[in-house]
Amino acid sequence: MPRSGLALLLLGLLGFVLGGCMQSTLAPSSNAGLTPRDRQLLAHTPYAQASIPETYRRHIVDYMRKEQPGTILVDSSARYLYYVLPGGKAIRYGVTVGEEALAWSGVATVGRVAEWPDWIPTAEIQARLGPYPKRVPGGPANPLGARAIYLYEGNKDTLYRIHGTNQPEYIGHAISSGCIRMTNEDVIDLVNRVQPGAIVVVLPPGRTAWMGPVAGRA
């Protein structure tokens, strides 16, 4: 066979193999876990629908770090959150992270989760960004969005959250008061996967956790 023909054959086989891998690693649509209440509230959001860049949409990626399946890792510098899967894979979500001066980093656990939670602004947020009501009822206009994962150190609430957002246009940016924001669809998907007590690792700004190539859209 001529060399050019052999090259085309190998290229075609490679494309077939990669195409099969891409299809076999796709996860269920993020809409699969929506409750009837979720669908009702998300259908009437008081904010514009944002066009999330492809790189910050959910993907399954190769995961080369040593965290155990079920762990959450946040790469603050790259604006990614990873949910570790078995077999050296992870689901990668795009997130909004804290401004550098406000960013929290460390190791915590999932203390509890809440569906469409109320928001109680801290005294620091009231002083810096307020005034806000003492309690903001849960719903699509609430800054915590559809779900909140409360991060604990031991039995103590760190006051930091992984939560939804009513500002999806800022996914991929560092503008929050320290919490990790996800699109409402993505945080619902994550909460449907994560277990109480799961480990959460938040890397400090400047320390990245580059992973392998994208294996497929999740």
N, C-alpha and C positions, 0 to 999 in steps of 0.2 A: 504493500500500500504506500502511495506517495506520502512524504512527511507531512504535507499540508493536510492531506485527508486524515492521517492519524491524529493530528492535532485537533481537527474539528470533531473527530469521534470522541476523543478524550474530554474535550470541552463539553460536548453534549452529555456524556455520561456524568460528568461532574455536576452539570446543571440539574440533571435528573435526580441525583442523590441529594443535592442541597435542597431542591424543591420538595422532595419527600420529607426531609428533616424539618423544613419550615412548616409544612402542613401538620406533621405529627406533634409539634410542640405548641400549637395554638391552645390557649386556655378558653373556657367559656366566656361569652360576651359579658361585659361588666353590668349589663342590664338584667342579667339572669337573676341576680339576688335582690332586685328591688321589690319591696312590699307594695301592696295597693296604696298605702299612705305615702310611700316614697314617690310613686308615680303621680299621685295627685298633687303633692307639694312641688315636685320638680317640674311639673307642667305649667306652673304659674309662678315662676321665679321673678322677683322684682329687679333683676339685673340682666344685662345683655349676655347672650351666649358667646363665649370666647372661642376663638380658633386656637386650640392648643397645638404648638409645633409638634411635628412628628416625633422628634427625639424625646419629648416629655409625655408622650402617650404610653399606655401600658405595653410593655414588651416582656417576653421571656428571654433571659440572657444567661450566658455561662457565668457561673459564680465560683471564683477560685479562692476565696477566703475560707477560714475554718469554722465559721459560725454554724451551729447546728440547724437543721430544718425547723421551721417555725419561728426562727429569730427574725426580728426587724432590724435592719441597719440603715441609718440615714447618713448619706454623704452630703454634708452641708455645702461643700465647695462646688460640687457638680450639680446640686439641686435634685438629687435622686433619693428615693427610698426603695430599699430592696426587702422583699419578703422571701426568705430562703426556703427553697424547695429541696426535696431529696434529689440525689443523682447529679450534684454539681450544677444545679440550675437555680434561678431566682426570678421572681416577677419584679420588674423595675418600673416604678411609678415616678412621674415628675412631680415635684413639690415646690412650694414656697417655703423659704427658711427665714430665720431671724436675721435682722441687721447684725453686722459683725459685733457691735458693742453690746448687743442684747442676746446674742446666740447662746444657747445652753448646749453643753456637750457632756457626755458621760455614759454610764450604764444604768439602766432603770429596768423596771418590769411593768407589764400591763396590769395596773391595779384594778381598773374597771373600765367598762365601755358604756356609752349612753347613746340612745337613739333620739335625734332631733333635740339635743339638750338645751336647757336654759343657759344663758351666759351671765355670770356674775363678774363684772370688771373688778380687777384688783385695785387697791389704792394707788399703786404705781401707774397703772394705765389711766385711772381717773385723773391723776395729776398731770400726766404727760399728754394725753389725747382727749380727755373728757371735756365737758361733763357728759356722762352716760347715766341712764337709769340704774338703780341698784341691781336690778335683775331684768334681763332681756329675755322674753319668752322664746322658746324654741320655734323654729320655722325657717323658711327659705331666706328671710331677711336677716337671720341671726348670723353673726360672724363665725360661729362654730359649725354651721352647716348641718349636714344630715347625720353625722356621727362624730363622737369624740372618744379617743383612747386616752385615758388618764395615766400619766407616767408616775410611778412610785419608786422611791428608794427605801427599801425595807417596808415599813408600814406607813411611811410619811409621803404625802402627796407633794410632788415637786412643784406643782402649779403649772407645769408644762404639759401640753397636749399635742397629740396628732389628731387633726380634725378636718372637717370639710371647710368650705369657704363660700362666701357670697361675692368674692372677687376672683373668679377663675382666670381672669386676664393676667394675673401676676404669677401664675405657675411658671417656675424657672427663674424667679427673682428672689432677692434677699431683702424683704421689706417688713417682715412681721415683727412682733414684739418678743420673739423667741420661740413661739410655737411652730409646729410643722403643719402647713396647710396642704390639703389635697383637693382635687375636684370632688364634688359630692358623690359622683358615680364611683370614683376610685376609692374613696374612704369607705363606702358601703362594701365594695368588693373586698377590701383589706379586712374590715371587721368580720365579714363572713368567714374569713380564713383563720384569723389569729385566735389563740387560746389565752384565757386568763393566766397570768403569771409568766407569759412569754417574755424573753429577754429582748430589750430594746437597746441598741448601741447607737449613739449619736456621735459621729466623728467631729472634732473641732474644725473650724474654718482653716484652710491651708493644708489639711490632711485629706487626701482623696483615696477612694477605694475603686480604682479603675477596674472594670470587669471585662470579660471577653465580649466577642461580637454578639449582636442581636441574633437570637435564634428564631424569633417569630413574634407577631403581634399577639398580645394576650387578650 
